[in-house]
């Protein structure tokens, strides 16, 4: 399922290949977020053929509420419904449990909450989360977990971490009892799981709880491991600490995934700490507000200084944008044209995907540390 191709001699950075039922995914990898079964403003063909995205995300909670699993199953699962040919990862719904704090109640059984759409009462349990993801047919299904808030008292963090471990056991039992993730032959005759399952390490800011959570999940032997409970309002140093406190206890021969992160420089730092997979809404959300990522740092294309700027967004930008000036892009935003959102979303995802591809090449070449330092120095130079 996961094989390492190279490791960096001066850090914990790794280059590997993750084999799924729908695609071979080379890591490190950034995964565009398709919450509602679509990456906002982009056509699947753009993602696949022009950006080369081998894996994207879908959101279990949102797709369960709308349009519902019955419709998606009838349409051939999420791959068929969204016309997506490559790999899909679905989250468990646990993060939405965290974000809907005012609408939910957590118990040993699971979570009861009010739908953000119509206020109806719903229940999400480890078993229902795994069942929904099985119906969605994602290549990677995340285990149902409880994401503690930041800041978080130690007593709450201890109870939450233990609950996540118990829920992980129930997720595994459901998978085993329902034959989810059984092997299937690919067209080339190789054998691969239909669905992989990743545990989610929790523990808030407490190092011993991160260690305990990682060990509990590794003992259950999942296909990969995510580090959750980050990007929930904590300072950056706590974000990196969460990675450092979990990574030593995760197996070398399985992928590691930092959930919901991050900025370009944060991603490079976490690659250096041994993380293989990333997702974040930052590139597409920023694009919709006129923020474009460049090697020299982000720029706000709506600023007046670009009103008569004839240059392309960057000198090495994707051919999809190369014919458009900064002045034209600014005009599109000022005129409220949809093309503005599409072009900047495309560009920002290209930037993130290219960044992780370049990181992989640097790891294979044995000079990742120099690559990271050079990129960071240039990217942050204007801020100094």
N, C-alpha and C positions, 0 to 999 in steps of 0.2 A: 504493500500500500504506500509506504513512504521509504524512500532510499536517499541517503546522503551522497552528494557528488563531490563536495569540498567543504572544508572548514577553514576559517581565517586563523593564521598562526598567532595573531596579536589580540584577538578578542574571541567571543563565543559565536560570532556570525557563522551561519551555515547556508549552503546552497543545496537544495534537495529537489526531489520530484514526488508529488503527491498523485497517486493513481486513483481516479474515481471512475464510476460507470460511464461518465459522459466526456471526460477530458483528462489529459495529463497536465497537471498544474505544476509549473516550475516555481520554486520558492527561492528567496522571499517573494511574496506576492501581495499586492493590494487588491482588495475585492470591492468593486463598486456596490453601493447599497441600492437595492430595488425594493423598498418597503412594501409597496402595494402590488408587487409583481412587475414593476417597471422601474428602471433607473430614470429619474425625472428628466424629461425633455428629449431623451435619446431613443432612437430606434434600435432594436436588438442587433440589426445588421451592422450598424455603426459600431456598437460595442464589440461585436465578434470580428467582423472583417477589417475594420479600419483601426480600431484601438487594440485588437488582439486580446481582449479580456477572456480568460479561460474559466473564470468563476465569478458569480455575482451572488448577492444575498437576497433572500425573501424574508418577510416578517410573519411569523406564525400567528401572532395575536391579531394583527390587522387583517390577514387573509382569512382567518377563521371567522371573524366578525363580518367581513365583506370581501368577496361574494359568498363565502362559505365553502366548506369542504365538499359538499355534494356536487356543486357546480364544477369546481376545479377537478374533482375526480372524473366527472362525466366528460370533461374536455381533455382528458389524457394526462392529468397531473399538472403540476406547475410548469414543467417543461413545455408540454403541449399547449397549455392555456396561454402562456406568455411567448410562445414561439422562440424559446431559448434552447440552442443546441448543446451548449457546454455545461459545465458543472454548476450546481446550485448548492448554497448553504442556507439553511433556515435556522433562525434563532429559536429559543425555546418559549419565549413569552415572558421569561423571568425579568428582563429589563423593563418591560411594560408594567409588570407588577410594582417595580420600584418607582417608575414615573407616575403611576396612578395612585400614589400613596393616600390621597384623600378619598378615593373611591373603592378601596379594597380592604379585606380582612384576611390575615394569614393564619392558618391553622396547620396542624400536623397533616391533615388530609391534603391540603392545597390552598388555593386562594379563591375567595369569593369576592366579586367586585361588580361594579356597575359599568355597563358599556358606555364608552364615551360617545357613541353614536346616538343611542336612544334611551339610555338609562336603565335598560333591562338588566336583571340580575343574572350573573354568569358564574360558573365555577371552572377553574383551570387547575388540574392536578398533574403530577408527573406522568400518570398513565394517559390522560387525555392529550397532553402535550406531545408525547411520543406517537400517539395514534394519529393526531392531526398531521404531524410531520411525515409519518409513513404514507398517509394519503396524498400529501403534497408531492411526495416522491423525490425529495431533495437528495443530493448525493451525500451531504453531510448534515446530520441532525444534531442539534445541541441539546444537552440534558437540561431538564427543568431545574432551576436553581432559585435561591432567594438572594437578591442583590441588596446588601445593607447600605444605608445612606452614609454620607459623609457630612459632618463628623458622626462618630458612632461610639457609644459607650462599650467598654470591653464585654460586659455581661451580655449585651444584645449581640455583639459580634460572635461571641462563643456559641450562643444559642442558634444564631443564624447559620454559622458554619456547620454545626452539627446537623441542622435541618437539611442543608444542601447535601450533605453526605448521605443522609437517610433517603432523601428523594432520589439521589443517584442510584442507590440500590434498587429502588422501586422502578426506575427507568430501565435499568438493566434487566430486571425480572420481566417487565412487559415485553421488551425486545426479544428475550429468549422464548417467552411463552407464545409470542405471535409470529415468530420466525422472521421478524423484520431484519433487513440487512442480509438476507441469505445470499449466497454467492450466485453469480450468473456468468455465463460465458459471453465474452465479447466477440465481435466479428472476426478478430484475428486469432481466436482460439484461446486467448488468455482468460484467466479467471479473476474476477474482482467483485468485491461486495457491492450489492445494489445501493446500500446506504451505510455510511460510516457514522459512528456516534462519538461525540466529543464531550468529555466532562469539563466542568467549569470550576476552577479553583477560586474560592472565596477566602475571607479572613480579614477583610477591611485593612487597617494599617498595622495590624499586629503580626510580627514576623512568625511567632510560633503557631498562630492560627493558619497562616498561609502554608506553613510547612505541614501542619496536620491535615489540612484540606487536600493538599497535593498528594500526600501519602495515602489518604483514604481513597482517593479516586484512582490512583495508580494500582492499588491493590484490587480494584474492581476490573482492571484491564480493559480500558476503552481504546478506541482507535486513534485518538488524539486528545489534546488537552488545551483548554483555553484558560486565560487569566482574566477573570471578570472582576466586577466591583471597582473598575477604574474609569476615569473620565466621568465621575459623578460629583465633581466639584472640588476634588482634592488638589493641593498644590502639585506642581510637576514633580518635585522631588519625591513625594509620596507615590506618585504614579510609577516612577522608576523603581522605587523601593519594593512595590508590590511585585514587579517582575523579578527583581533580584532575590526576593524572599521565597518565590515559588519555583523558579527555573532549576535550581540545583537538584530538586527532588522529582523532576520530570524526566522520563526516559529519553535517551539520545535518539532512539530509532523511531520516534513518533513525532508528528508535527505539533508545534506550539503556536497558539493564536492569541493575540492581544486584542480584546474586543473593544470596538468603538474608538479606536485611536488611529491617527492623531495628526499633528502637523508634520511637514516633511522632515524637519530636523528631529522631531520625536521618533518618527519611524526609523530613521537611521540609527538613533541611539538604542532603540529596542532591538533592532537587528543585531547590533553589537552585543546585546545581552542574551542572544540566543533565541529570539522570536522569529517565526517563519511567516506568519499570516496576519494581515491587518484589514480592518474595514473602518470606514468613517464617512459620515455625510458631509464632512467639511469641504471637500472639493466642489461638490455640486451645490450645496447650500451657499457657499461663498460666491460661486459663480452667479447665482440668482440675485446677488446684491452688488454685482459688478467688480468682484475681487478676482484677479487673475494671478496665478502662481507663475513665477519665473525663476531662473537660476540666480537672479540678483535680488530675490525677495518678492513678495506680493505687491501688485500695483492696483490702484483703484481706477479703473478705466473711465469712470464717470467724472473724474477730476477735470477741471477746465484746461489744464495743461496739455491734454490730449485732443483738444478740439480741432486742431489743424496739424496733428502729428501724422505724417505719411507712412511711418514705419509699420511693419507687421507687429503683431503682439510680441513675438520674440524672433530672433534671427533664425532659430532652428525649429520654429513651430511646425506642427503637423501640416502637410499639404492641404488638408481640409480647411485651414484658416489662412494659409500663406498669402492668398490674394486680397485679404481684407486689411485695411489700415486701422490703426488705433483710432483715428478720427471717425471712421465708419462705425467701428464697434461702439464708440461713445455715442454717436448719433442714434444707433439702434436702441440703446438704453434710454436715452432722453426721449425718444419717440414712443417708448413702451412697446417695441416690437419683440415678438416671441423669438425671433432669430437670435437676438442678443443672448437670451438665456441658453439657447441650444449651443451656440458657438462657444461660449465661455465654459459651459458644463463639459463639452467635448474637450476643450483645451485643458481644463484642470484635471480631468481624468487621465488624459494623455500624459500630463506632467507626473502624476502619481504613479501610473503604470510604468512609465519610462524610468522613473526614479528607482523602483524596486528591480526592474530589469538590469539597470546599470549597477545596482548594488550587487546583484547576483554575479554579473560579469567580473566585478572587482574581487568578490570572494573567490571565484574560480581562478582568477589570475594571481591571487595571494597578496593583493594590496588594498584590502577593504579599508583598513584604518586610514591610510592616506586619502582614499576616495572620500570617506566620511568627513575627515577634517577639512579637506579642500572644499567640498560642497558647503559645509556649514559656515566656513569663513566667508565664502562669497555670498551665500544666501543672507547672512546676518550683517554684512558689512555696512549697509545703509542705516541700520538701527543703532550703530555705535556712535 
